[in-house]
């Protein structure tokens, strides 16, 4: 059984282990103790803050294997990117080159450096221990933060986006970076990825090319990975696509991984979750599985468990109630899986 709850300072060693295991390509989850500690502190401050509209807040969560009381995953949400430094992406667009005299009309794909996602909420850093990368654990961790947003819509923007990890190997080689970024940054992909996660991102603005990059001028190896999801992030991508996220022609400036987005109100879990009270009944082994959440902000809890729903009431087992630290009759939120 699994449980999702907000991160705490005592979770730092587990986060370090997960960051080391995640490896290269998780810019927003760096293997850096100070940065991870800052993330915990920011999340705890944000959970306590009174919010009228989204700002610099961030919220981090951990996935717990309750059979061992062990942290096996982590994820987060930024209420708004670009509040201190611009958030950069490449926008894929077409440039028309035409000559009526020569009867030539070409539409050429080009990459435009932009910060179109400034002022937008971002879901980030979904990392799960390799031994727990099953559908239940991955789905719970990814969708729990959607229920959190559904419970606290005032804390997030109407537009939500996610950067998916692009192609790179375990040695830190990225075909896209090797063909483009390294010529402007004079460093390998692994170092650039790490610095982006632990330092001020102004160096990106200082070093990235300002003019459009014509895709056909890039080596074929680089062209082939534009908008391609890393094979180890395929499950995460599938969950988001099932939720209604779509690719809108934006990619990461380092590894060319795709960015997907959705309006908050259109996300499946947000739009179709239900609120109500709970009752207790045993022997629900054959009942449909539900994603269930309760608690507000710092007390937020989410799990997957068998349950029966009847209008505005959810019937769960005692073990589920205990896992959620839920009192009978307390309001909860759920969606069937």
C-alpha positions in Angstrom: 0.0 0.0 0.0 1.1 3.6 -0.7 0.5 7.0 0.8 1.3 10.5 -0.5 1.8 13.3 2.0 3.7 16.7 2.1 7.4 16.5 2.5 9.1 17.1 5.9 12.7 17.9 6.9 13.2 14.3 8.2 12.7 13.2 4.6 15.9 14.8 3.4 18.1 11.7 3.4 15.5 9.8 1.4 15.2 12.7 -1.1 19.0 12.6 -1.6 18.8 8.9 -2.3 16.1 9.4 -4.9 17.9 12.3 -6.5 21.0 10.2 -6.9 19.1 7.3 -8.3 17.2 9.5 -10.7 20.4 10.6 -12.4 20.8 13.1 -15.2 17.9 15.0 -16.8 15.9 15.9 -13.7 16.8 19.5 -13.6 14.3 20.4 -10.9 15.3 17.6 -8.6 19.1 18.0 -8.3 21.3 15.7 -6.2 22.3 18.6 -4.0 21.6 18.5 -0.3 21.3 22.3 0.2 18.9 22.7 -2.8 16.7 19.8 -1.6 16.6 21.2 1.9 15.6 24.6 0.4 12.8 22.8 -1.4 11.5 21.3 1.8 11.6 24.6 3.5 9.8 26.3 0.7 7.1 23.7 0.7 6.5 24.0 4.4 6.3 27.8 4.2 3.9 27.6 1.3 1.6 25.1 3.2 1.3 27.7 6.0 0.8 30.8 3.9 -2.5 32.5 3.4 -2.9 32.8 -0.4 -5.3 34.9 -2.4 -3.5 34.2 -5.7 -0.5 32.2 -6.8 3.0 33.5 -6.5 6.4 32.1 -5.5 5.0 29.1 -3.5 6.1 25.6 -4.2 4.6 22.3 -2.8 6.5 19.1 -2.5 5.2 15.6 -1.7 6.6 12.2 -1.0 5.3 8.7 -1.8 5.5 6.2 1.1 5.5 2.5 1.0 3.4 2.0 4.1 4.4 -1.7 4.5 7.9 -0.5 5.3 7.2 3.1 6.2 9.8 4.0 3.5 9.9 6.9 1.1 10.0 5.6 -2.4 9.0 8.6 -4.5 8.7 12.4 -4.7 7.0 15.1 -6.8 6.2 18.8 -6.6 4.3 21.8 -7.9 5.4 25.3 -8.5 2.6 27.8 -8.2 4.1 30.1 -10.7 7.4 30.0 -12.7 9.3 33.0 -13.8 8.7 35.2 -10.8 12.4 35.9 -10.2 14.2 34.9 -13.4 12.5 34.1 -16.8 11.6 30.5 -17.5 13.0 29.5 -20.9 11.7 27.1 -23.5 12.0 26.6 -27.2 8.8 27.2 -29.1 8.7 25.2 -32.4 7.3 27.3 -35.2 7.5 27.6 -38.9 9.2 30.2 -40.9 8.2 30.8 -44.5 10.8 31.4 -47.2 9.3 32.2 -50.6 10.4 33.5 -54.0 7.6 34.1 -56.4 10.1 34.6 -59.2 11.6 31.2 -58.6 8.2 29.6 -57.7 9.7 28.4 -54.5 7.7 28.4 -51.2 9.3 26.6 -48.2 8.0 26.3 -44.7 10.9 25.5 -42.4 10.6 24.5 -38.7 12.6 26.7 -36.4 13.2 26.9 -32.6 12.5 30.2 -31.0 13.9 30.9 -27.5 11.0 32.2 -25.4 9.6 32.5 -21.9 5.9 32.0 -22.8 5.3 29.9 -19.6 6.2 32.8 -17.3 3.4 33.3 -14.8 2.2 29.7 -15.1 1.9 26.8 -12.6 4.3 23.8 -13.2 4.1 20.2 -12.1 7.6 19.0 -11.6 10.1 16.4 -10.4 8.1 13.1 -10.4 10.7 10.6 -9.3 9.9 7.0 -8.1 12.3 4.3 -6.8 13.0 1.8 -9.6 11.6 -1.1 -7.4 8.2 0.8 -7.2 7.7 2.0 -10.7 4.4 0.1 -11.0 1.1 1.6 -12.2 -0.5 2.1 -8.8 2.5 3.9 -7.3 3.1 6.1 -10.4 -0.5 6.9 -10.9 -1.0 7.8 -7.2 2.0 10.1 -7.0 1.2 11.9 -10.2 -2.5 12.3 -9.7 -2.4 13.1 -5.9 -1.0 16.5 -6.8 -3.9 17.0 -9.2 -6.3 16.4 -6.3 -4.2 18.8 -4.2 -4.7 21.5 -6.9 -8.4 20.6 -7.2 -8.7 21.2 -3.4 -6.8 24.5 -3.6 -7.5 26.1 -7.0 -6.8 29.6 -5.7 -3.2 28.7 -5.2 -2.6 27.8 -8.9 -3.0 29.4 -12.3 -5.6 28.4 -14.8 -2.9 26.9 -17.1 -0.7 24.0 -15.9 2.3 22.6 -17.7 4.8 19.8 -17.2 8.3 19.4 -18.8 8.9 15.8 -19.7 12.4 14.4 -19.6 14.1 14.3 -23.0 16.6 11.9 -24.5 20.0 11.4 -22.8 22.0 8.4 -21.7 23.3 7.3 -18.3 26.7 8.8 -19.1 25.2 12.3 -19.6 25.2 12.4 -23.4 22.3 14.3 -25.0 22.1 14.3 -28.8 20.3 17.7 -28.8 22.6 19.3 -26.3 25.7 18.0 -28.1 24.5 19.4 -31.4 23.4 22.8 -30.1 23.7 23.8 -26.4 27.3 22.8 -25.8 28.5 25.2 -28.5 27.2 28.2 -26.5 27.7 27.0 -23.0 31.1 25.3 -23.4 30.2 22.5 -21.0 28.7 19.0 -21.2 25.0 18.3 -20.7 25.4 16.8 -17.2 27.1 20.0 -15.9 24.6 22.3 -17.6 21.7 20.3 -16.3 23.1 20.3 -12.7 23.8 24.1 -12.7 20.3 24.8 -14.0 19.0 23.0 -10.9 21.2 24.5 -8.3 22.1 28.0 -9.4 20.6 31.2 -10.6 19.3 30.7 -14.2 20.5 34.1 -15.5 23.4 32.3 -17.1 20.9 30.7 -19.6 19.8 34.2 -20.8 23.4 35.2 -21.0 24.6 32.3 -23.1 21.7 31.0 -25.2 21.4 32.0 -28.9 18.9 34.8 -29.4 18.1 34.1 -33.0 15.9 31.2 -34.3 17.5 27.8 -34.8 16.5 26.3 -38.1 15.8 22.7 -37.4 17.0 21.3 -40.8 20.5 22.8 -40.0 20.8 20.5 -36.9 22.4 17.0 -37.3 19.9 14.3 -37.8 20.6 12.8 -34.4 19.4 16.1 -32.8 16.4 16.4 -35.1 15.3 12.9 -34.2 15.0 13.6 -30.4 13.1 16.9 -30.6 9.9 16.3 -28.6 10.8 12.7 -27.7 10.2 11.5 -24.2 13.0 9.6 -22.4 12.2 5.9 -22.3 12.3 5.9 -18.4 9.7 8.7 -18.3 7.2 6.9 -20.6 4.8 5.9 -17.8 4.7 9.4 -16.4 4.0 10.8 -19.8 1.2 8.3 -20.4 -0.5 9.3 -17.1 -0.5 13.0 -18.1 -1.8 12.3 -21.6 -4.6 10.3 -20.0 -5.4 13.3 -17.9 -5.8 15.5 -21.0 -2.4 17.2 -21.2 -1.3 18.0 -24.7 1.9 18.9 -26.5 1.7 22.5 -27.7 5.1 22.7 -29.6 7.3 23.7 -26.7 10.4 21.8 -25.8 13.1 21.9 -23.1 16.1 24.0 -24.1 18.6 21.4 -22.8 17.4 18.0 -23.9 14.5 18.9 -26.3 12.0 16.9 -24.1 8.4 17.9 -24.8 6.4 20.2 -22.6 2.7 19.3 -22.2 0.0 21.5 -20.8 -3.7 21.7 -19.9 -6.2 24.1 -18.4 -6.6 23.2 -14.7 -10.4 22.9 -15.1 -10.0 20.5 -18.0 -7.7 18.0 -16.3 -9.6 14.7 -15.9 -8.9 14.2 -12.2 -9.7 17.9 -11.4 -12.9 17.9 -13.4 -14.3 14.6 -12.3 -13.3 14.2 -8.7 -16.1 14.2 -6.1 -16.4 15.5 -2.6 -18.3 14.0 0.3 -18.1 12.1 3.6 -17.0 8.6 4.3 -18.4 5.5 6.0 -16.6 2.4 7.2 -17.3 -1.2 6.0 -15.0 -4.2 6.0 -14.5 -6.7 3.2 -14.2 -4.4 0.3 -11.5 -6.4 -1.5 -13.5 -6.7 -4.7 -14.6 -3.0 -4.7 -13.4 -0.7 -7.5 -10.1 1.1 -6.8 -10.3 4.8 -6.0 -7.8 7.6 -5.5 -8.8 9.2 -2.2 -7.5 12.4 -0.6 -8.2 14.2 2.6 -6.8 16.9 4.8 -5.9 20.5 4.0 -2.5 21.8 3.0 0.0 20.5 5.5 -2.3 17.7 6.5 -3.0 16.5 3.0 -3.0 12.7 2.5 -3.8 10.6 -0.6 -3.9 6.9 -1.2 -5.3 4.3 -3.6 -7.8 1.8 -2.0 -11.0 -0.2 -2.8 -14.2 1.7 -2.1 -17.8 2.1 -3.0 -19.3 5.4 -3.8 -22.9 6.4 -3.4 -23.7 10.0 -4.5 -21.8 12.1 -2.0 -20.6 9.3 0.3 -17.6 7.0 0.0 -17.5 3.7 1.8 -13.9 2.6 2.7 -12.2 0.1 5.0 -10.8 0.7 8.4 -7.2 0.2 7.1 -7.8 3.0 4.5 -9.2 5.3 7.1 -6.1 4.7 9.3 -3.7 5.2 6.4 -5.3 8.6 5.7 -5.7 9.5 9.4 -9.3 10.1 8.5 -12.2 10.4 11.0 -15.5 8.8 10.0 -17.8 11.5 8.6 -14.9 13.8 7.7 -15.1 15.3 4.2 -12.9 13.7 1.6 -12.3 13.8 -2.1 -12.0 10.9 -4.5 -12.1 9.7 -8.1 -12.4 6.1 -9.4 -9.5 4.6 -11.3 
